[in-house]
Amino acid sequence: MNRWWFAVVVIAVSYVLTYCLRRYALHKSLLDIPNDRSSHTVPTPRGGGVAIVVSYLAALAYGYGAALVDQSSFMALAGAGVFIAALGFLDDHGHIAARWRLLGHFTAAAWALFWLGGLPAIQVFGTELDLGIAGDVLAAVYLVWLLNLYNFMDGIDGIASVEAITACLGAAILYALSGFPALIGLPVLFACAVAGFLFWNFPPAKIFMGDAGSGFLGIILGILSLQAAWISSQLMWAWLILLGVFIVDATVTLIRRLVRGDKIYEAHRSHAYQFASRRFGRHLPVTSAVGVINLCWLLPLALCVTRFGLDGALGLIIAYVPLVILAIRFKAGTLEHN
């Protein structure tokens, strides 16, 4: 996709749509009211993530119509994205039982994997692993986990948007340096759709994303990473490295809560980033730190994997170990009073 002027249009559309959604939410009193599980203290309009959904889907439709996006990528991204966004929108405006949400998540994951062709053979420590059907099941679990962890991690101003933008721009840089310019458009336009929303969500946020937006971000990022796996195993490892902050925080938190016997489907404030935001008394330092970690630590390691021969699995371990230590340092998964 070489029509870079369209990136500016996507940012503008997302920006204007977020403004309109904020006005609508204020008019209809669609506010996120702070409670004892909230990380904010002021009632704030919600549902702004719909702007990301609409602007990115419009960009995909344009790209597909102009023969800049292939059919399999379009069907995987648009089909799964619409389904997850609609499910999140309904949950934002009511309540859908956890089991039905989970069924919907796996349905969307199965749809995406059908169009992507499942999970290809992956290089792990120099050995090619072709897991067949087991790999497809693993990929479905990965997509469902990623979209849910994105929902979990969307808890302070701007953090989900900064994570998505830096990961997508990092991936675009890796594509360009690795000789795959045709892949650059999809993550760049996604970053643009999120950037338009971030103008209104940057600390202090004037509108929140909502489940429709956070779930959409998670599933799209997951699909883009699996799409990259069909080009090169190293590119998939690079995506996993770029998404490391969210993956590590959410996973460490989940494991520690499971070990403690908590009901993991209940809302909580025990992620590392939530403890950090309370320690610093503001959201901005934590959100900024995520961007810095992504660009100054994870992106260089991902570059070593894609361009300088570092094994992908080893690169992932090197990237994640400090993140695990950091998550534990900020008490991820512990009881708040501890």
C-alpha positions in Angstrom: 0.0 0.0 0.0 1.9 3.0 -1.2 -0.6 5.8 -1.0 0.8 7.5 2.1 -1.6 10.4 1.8 -4.3 8.0 2.9 -2.6 7.7 6.3 -3.3 11.3 7.0 -7.0 10.8 6.1 -7.3 7.9 8.4 -5.9 9.9 11.3 -8.3 12.8 10.6 -11.3 10.5 10.3 -10.5 8.8 13.6 -9.9 12.1 15.3 -13.2 13.6 14.1 -15.2 10.4 14.9 -13.7 10.3 18.4 -14.8 13.9 18.9 -18.3 13.1 17.7 -18.5 10.0 19.9 -17.4 12.1 22.9 -20.1 14.7 22.3 -22.7 11.9 21.9 -21.5 10.2 25.1 -21.7 13.4 27.1 -25.2 14.2 25.7 -26.5 10.7 26.5 -24.6 10.5 29.8 -22.6 7.4 28.7 -20.0 7.9 31.3 -17.5 5.6 33.1 -18.2 6.3 36.7 -15.2 5.7 39.0 -15.5 2.8 41.5 -13.1 1.0 43.8 -11.7 -1.0 40.9 -11.1 2.1 38.7 -7.8 3.8 38.0 -9.5 7.1 37.2 -11.3 9.5 39.6 -13.4 11.6 37.2 -16.5 10.4 35.3 -15.4 10.1 31.7 -17.2 9.4 28.4 -16.6 5.9 27.1 -16.9 4.1 23.8 -14.4 6.1 21.8 -12.8 2.9 20.5 -15.6 2.7 17.9 -13.7 5.5 16.0 -10.7 3.2 15.7 -12.9 0.4 14.4 -14.7 2.4 11.8 -11.7 4.3 10.5 -9.6 1.1 10.2 -12.3 -0.9 8.6 -12.9 1.9 6.1 -9.2 1.9 5.3 -9.2 -1.9 4.8 -12.3 -1.6 2.5 -10.5 1.1 0.5 -7.3 -1.0 0.3 -9.2 -4.1 -0.8 -11.2 -2.2 -3.4 -8.0 -0.7 -4.8 -6.3 -4.1 -4.9 -3.8 -3.0 -2.2 -5.0 -5.6 0.3 -5.4 -9.2 -0.6 -8.6 -11.1 0.0 -7.4 -13.4 2.7 -6.0 -10.5 4.8 -9.1 -8.4 4.3 -11.5 -11.2 5.3 -9.5 -12.2 8.3 -9.0 -8.7 9.6 -12.4 -7.3 8.7 -14.5 -10.3 9.6 -12.9 -11.1 13.0 -12.6 -7.4 13.8 -16.2 -6.6 13.1 -17.4 -9.6 15.2 -15.2 -8.7 18.2 -16.1 -5.0 18.0 -19.8 -5.8 17.9 -19.5 -8.2 20.8 -17.6 -5.6 22.8 -20.1 -2.9 21.9 -23.0 -5.1 23.2 -21.1 -5.8 26.4 -20.4 -2.1 26.8 -24.1 -1.4 26.7 -25.3 -4.3 28.7 -23.8 -7.5 30.0 -22.9 -10.7 28.1 -22.2 -13.7 30.2 -18.5 -14.7 30.2 -19.1 -18.1 28.6 -20.9 -16.5 25.6 -18.1 -13.8 25.2 -15.5 -16.6 25.2 -17.5 -18.5 22.6 -17.6 -15.4 20.5 -13.9 -14.8 20.9 -13.1 -18.3 19.7 -15.5 -18.0 16.8 -13.7 -14.9 15.6 -10.3 -16.5 16.1 -11.5 -19.6 14.0 -12.7 -17.2 11.3 -9.4 -15.4 11.1 -7.4 -18.6 11.1 -9.5 -20.1 8.3 -8.6 -17.1 6.1 -5.0 -17.0 7.2 -4.5 -20.7 6.6 -3.9 -21.6 10.3 -0.5 -21.5 11.9 2.5 -22.3 9.7 5.6 -24.2 10.7 7.7 -22.2 13.2 11.4 -22.1 13.7 12.2 -22.7 17.4 15.9 -22.7 18.4 16.8 -23.7 14.8 14.3 -26.5 14.6 11.2 -26.3 12.4 8.1 -27.3 14.2 4.9 -28.0 12.2 2.2 -28.6 14.8 -0.6 -29.2 12.3 -4.1 -29.0 14.0 -2.5 -28.6 17.4 -0.8 -25.5 16.0 -4.1 -24.1 14.8 -5.6 -24.7 18.3 -2.6 -23.0 19.9 -3.0 -20.1 17.5 -6.7 -19.7 18.4 -5.9 -19.7 22.1 -3.2 -17.1 21.3 -5.7 -14.8 19.5 -8.3 -15.1 22.3 -5.7 -14.5 25.0 -4.3 -11.4 23.2 -7.7 -9.8 22.7 -8.6 -10.4 26.3 -5.3 -9.3 27.7 -5.7 -6.1 25.7 -9.0 -5.5 27.5 -7.3 -6.2 30.8 -4.4 -3.8 30.0 -6.7 -0.9 28.9 -6.9 0.5 32.4 -5.1 3.8 32.4 -5.1 6.8 30.0 -3.4 6.2 26.7 -1.6 2.9 27.5 -3.5 0.7 25.0 -3.1 3.2 22.2 0.6 3.8 22.8 1.2 0.0 22.9 -0.6 -0.5 19.6 1.0 2.5 17.8 4.6 1.6 18.8 4.1 -2.1 18.1 2.7 -1.4 14.6 5.3 1.3 13.7 8.0 -1.0 15.0 6.7 -3.8 12.8 6.5 -1.5 9.8 10.2 -0.6 10.3 11.1 -4.3 10.5 9.1 -5.0 7.3 10.9 -2.2 5.4 14.3 -3.3 6.6 13.6 -6.9 5.8 12.5 -6.3 2.3 8.7 -6.8 2.7 7.3 -3.3 1.7 3.9 -4.8 0.7 3.3 -5.6 4.4 3.9 -2.1 5.7 0.5 -0.6 4.9 -1.7 -2.7 7.2 0.1 -1.9 10.5 0.8 1.7 9.6 -2.9 2.4 8.8 -3.8 0.7 12.0 -1.4 2.9 13.9 -3.0 5.9 12.2 -6.5 4.8 13.2 -5.4 4.5 16.8 -3.4 7.8 16.7 -6.6 9.8 15.8 -8.2 8.4 19.0 -5.1 8.9 21.1 -5.4 12.7 20.7 -8.5 12.4 22.9 -7.3 9.5 25.1 -3.8 10.8 26.0 -3.4 11.5 29.7 -5.6 13.0 31.1 -8.1 11.2 28.9 -11.2 13.0 27.6 -12.8 9.7 26.5 -12.1 6.0 27.1 -11.8 3.2 24.5 -14.3 0.7 25.9 -14.5 -3.1 25.2 -15.4 -2.6 21.6 -12.1 -0.8 21.0 -9.8 -2.8 23.2 -11.0 -6.2 21.9 -10.7 -4.9 18.4 -7.1 -3.8 19.0 -6.2 -7.1 20.5 -7.6 -9.3 17.7 -6.2 -7.1 14.9 -2.7 -7.1 16.4 -2.9 -10.9 16.8 -4.0 -11.4 13.2 -1.2 -9.1 11.9 1.4 -11.2 13.9 0.1 -14.5 12.5 0.0 -13.0 9.0 3.7 -12.2 9.4 4.4 -15.8 10.5 3.5 -17.0 7.0 6.2 -14.7 5.6 8.9 -15.5 8.1 9.0 -17.2 11.6 11.4 -14.4 12.6 8.8 -11.8 11.9 6.3 -13.6 14.1 8.9 -13.7 16.9 9.5 -10.0 16.3 5.8 -9.3 16.8 5.7 -11.3 20.0 8.7 -9.3 21.2 7.1 -6.0 20.3 4.0 -6.9 22.2 6.0 -8.0 25.3 4.9 -5.3 27.8 1.3 -6.3 27.6 1.8 -10.0 27.2 4.2 -10.2 30.2 2.2 -8.0 32.6 -1.1 -9.7 31.8 0.3 -13.2 32.0 2.3 -12.7 35.2 -0.8 -11.2 36.8 -3.0 -14.0 35.6 -0.7 -16.7 36.9 -0.3 -15.2 40.3 -4.0 -14.7 40.6 -4.7 -18.3 39.6 -2.2 -19.6 42.1 -3.9 -17.6 44.8 -7.3 -19.0 43.8 -8.9 -15.7 42.7 -11.8 -15.6 40.4 -10.0 -14.5 37.3 -13.1 -13.2 35.5 -13.7 -10.6 38.2 -12.5 -7.0 37.8 -9.3 -6.0 39.7 -6.5 -3.5 39.9 -3.5 -5.8 40.4 -1.7 -5.4 37.1 1.8 -4.0 37.3 0.9 -0.9 35.3 -1.9 -0.2 37.7 0.3 -0.5 40.8 2.8 1.8 39.0 0.2 4.4 38.2 -0.9 4.5 41.8 2.8 4.7 43.0 3.5 7.7 40.7 0.1 9.3 41.3 -0.4 9.9 37.5 -1.0 7.9 34.4 1.4 9.8 32.1 4.7 8.4 33.5 3.5 4.8 33.1 2.1 5.3 29.6 5.2 7.1 28.5 7.4 4.3 30.0 5.6 1.7 27.9 6.4 3.7 24.7 10.0 4.1 25.8 10.4 0.3 26.6 8.8 -0.6 23.3 11.0 1.7 21.2 14.3 1.5 23.1 14.4 -2.1 24.3 11.9 -4.3 22.4 12.3 -2.8 18.9 16.1 -3.2 18.9 15.8 -6.8 20.0 13.2 -7.5 17.3 15.6 -5.9 14.8 18.3 -8.3 16.0 16.0 -11.2 15.3 14.9 -10.1 11.9 18.2 -8.7 10.6 21.2 -9.9 12.6 20.5 -13.6 13.0 19.4 -13.8 16.7 17.2 -16.8 17.2 13.6 -15.7 17.6 12.9 -17.8 20.7 16.1 -16.7 22.3 15.4 -13.1 21.5 12.0 -13.5 23.1 13.5 -14.8 26.3 16.1 -12.0 26.4 13.3 -9.5 25.8 10.9 -10.9 28.4 13.2 -11.6 31.4 13.6 -7.9 32.4 9.9 -7.4 31.8 9.0 -10.3 34.1 11.4 -8.8 36.7 9.8 -5.4 36.3 6.2 -6.9 36.6 7.2 -8.6 39.8 8.9 -5.5 41.1 5.6 -3.6 40.6 3.7 -6.4 42.4 1.8 -7.7 39.3 -1.0 -10.1 40.5 -0.6 -9.4 44.3 -3.4 -8.2 46.5 -3.7 -4.4 46.4 -3.3 -4.0 50.2 0.0 -5.8 50.0 
